[in-house]
Amino acid sequence: MIERRAGGWRDVRARLRPLAGAGGSPVTYGLIALCVVVFLLSPLSGFNRAYGTADALLAAQAGYFERWGVIPSELWHGSASALLTPLTALFVHGSWLHLLGNLLFLYVFGAMAEERMGHLAFALFYLVCGYLALVCYAAAHADSGQTLVGASGAISAVLGAFLRLFPRARVTSLFPFLLFLPLRFPAWIVLVFWFVLQWLAARNASAGPGVAYLAHVAGFAAGFLYAWGRYRGGARVKVPATATEGESQP
């Protein structure tokens, strides 16, 4: 994760703290905790015995997705309550791998973005961009009955903002095609590479079950454009931070 060594992350936090108006990253850690709690209480974690087992559990899981996830056809043609689902879906994850993959990215990139933006601004940024990302996906697949869940769109927005705010931060990445060797690159190289992969995947993706790459692309673009417009007139902070990005994508 973040390397806490002399002249590294601690110094970065100290330099960013006056910009955010307060120390720490309570919104980032609060979002992580909320996603974990929601998942543990849901029928998807396997820990809540109140949902039963076997067929009863499968039915509970299906109902859970339909209630809290985004169903594009219902978002555009259903009741007004469906307009809330792009917000609730940000806290619903389909599996442990889905949850942990998203939260890894939020933990690595969210704290610095929060300290640069400020706590309240970051919270609103996360929710609004996440909402817009899911709505963009739903607009592109307006007749789809598949359920969309996860914080991927919001976290992609965090990555986009991070690219604008900290392009020279050092990011350690593990690339499968390079035998998972840990290599350090400037954040702009890693994040632009990630965005291109999402864009290419989105062009070939269908509206069926799978990864909503279009939501990633929309969220990343929204986050970058917000940070570019909001902080265009001010100096960006150059930091020597080192982050670690794993194979999992949000």
GIFEN-V737029 format. One record per backbone hydrogen bond with DSSP energy under -0.5 kcal/mol. CO is the residue of the C=O (numbers start at 1). NH is the residue of the N-H. E is the energy in kcal/mol with one decimal. If there is no record, write none. Layout:
CO_NH_E / CO_NH_E
//
This chain:
2_4_-0.6 / 3_5_-1.1 / 3_9_-1.3 / 5_8_-2.5 / 8_12_-2.0 / 9_13_-2.8 / 10_14_-2.0 / 11_15_-1.9 / 12_16_-2.2 / 13_17_-1.9 / 14_18_-0.6 / 16_19_-0.8 / 16_20_-1.6 / 17_21_-1.5 / 17_22_-0.6 / 25_29_-2.2 / 26_30_-2.2 / 27_31_-2.7 / 28_32_-2.0 / 29_33_-2.4 / 30_34_-2.6 / 31_35_-2.4 / 32_36_-2.1 / 33_37_-2.6 / 34_38_-2.7 / 35_39_-2.1 / 36_40_-2.5 / 37_41_-2.0 / 38_42_-0.9 / 39_42_-0.6 / 39_45_-0.6 / 42_45_-0.8 / 47_49_-1.1 / 48_51_-1.3 / 49_52_-1.7 / 53_56_-1.4 / 53_57_-0.8 / 54_58_-2.1 / 55_59_-2.4 / 56_60_-2.0 / 57_61_-2.4 / 58_62_-2.3 / 59_63_-2.4 / 60_64_-2.1 / 61_65_-2.2 / 62_66_-2.2 / 63_67_-1.9 / 64_68_-2.3 / 65_69_-2.5 / 69_71_-0.6 / 70_72_-0.6 / 70_148_-2.7 / 71_74_-1.0 / 71_75_-2.3 / 72_76_-1.8 / 73_77_-1.6 / 74_78_-2.2 / 79_82_-1.4 / 80_83_-1.7 / 81_84_-1.6 / 82_85_-1.1 / 84_87_-1.5 / 84_88_-2.0 / 85_89_-2.7 / 87_90_-0.9 / 88_91_-1.7 / 89_92_-1.4 / 89_150_-2.7 / 95_99_-2.5 / 96_100_-2.9 / 97_101_-2.4 / 98_102_-1.8 / 99_103_-2.5 / 100_104_-1.9 / 101_105_-1.3 / 102_106_-2.1 / 103_107_-2.6 / 104_108_-2.3 / 105_109_-2.5 / 106_110_-2.2 / 107_111_-0.7 / 109_113_-1.4 / 110_114_-2.8 / 111_115_-2.2 / 112_116_-1.7 / 113_117_-2.5 / 114_118_-3.2 / 118_122_-2.3 / 119_123_-2.3 / 120_124_-2.4 / 121_125_-2.5 / 122_126_-2.7 / 123_127_-2.2 / 124_128_-2.8 / 125_129_-2.4 / 126_130_-2.0 / 127_131_-2.3 / 128_132_-2.6 / 129_133_-2.3 / 130_134_-1.8 / 131_135_-2.2 / 132_136_-2.5 / 133_137_-1.8 / 134_138_-2.4 / 135_139_-2.4 / 136_140_-1.7 / 137_141_-1.1 / 139_142_-0.8 / 141_144_-2.0 / 144_73_-2.3 / 146_72_-0.7 / 148_70_-2.7 / 151_155_-2.7 / 152_156_-2.5 / 153_157_-1.5 / 154_158_-1.6 / 155_159_-2.0 / 156_160_-2.2 / 157_161_-2.4 / 158_162_-2.5 / 159_163_-2.1 / 160_164_-1.4 / 161_165_-2.7 / 162_166_-3.2 / 166_169_-1.4 / 167_188_-2.1 / 169_187_-2.3 / 170_243_-1.7 / 171_173_-0.6 / 171_185_-2.5 / 172_245_-2.7 / 173_175_-0.6 / 173_183_-2.2 / 174_176_-0.5 / 175_178_-1.7 / 175_180_-2.1 / 176_179_-1.5 / 178_181_-1.4 / 181_175_-0.7 / 181_183_-0.7 / 183_173_-2.8 / 185_171_-3.6 / 186_189_-1.0 / 186_190_-1.5 / 187_191_-2.9 / 188_192_-1.8 / 189_193_-2.1 / 190_194_-2.4 / 191_195_-2.5 / 192_196_-2.4 / 193_197_-2.0 / 194_198_-2.1 / 195_199_-2.5 / 196_200_-2.6 / 197_201_-2.3 / 198_202_-2.6 / 199_203_-1.6 / 200_204_-0.8 / 201_204_-0.6 / 201_205_-0.7 / 202_205_-0.5 / 211_213_-1.8 / 212_215_-0.7 / 212_216_-1.2 / 213_217_-2.4 / 214_218_-2.7 / 215_219_-2.5 / 216_220_-2.7 / 217_221_-2.4 / 218_222_-2.4 / 219_223_-2.6 / 220_224_-2.5 / 221_225_-2.6 / 222_226_-2.3 / 223_227_-2.3 / 224_228_-2.8 / 225_229_-2.5 / 226_230_-3.1 / 227_231_-2.4 / 231_234_-0.6 / 237_239_-0.6 / 241_170_-2.1 / 242_3_-1.3 / 243_172_-4.4 / 243_245_-0.5 / 244_246_-0.5 / 245_174_-1.3
//
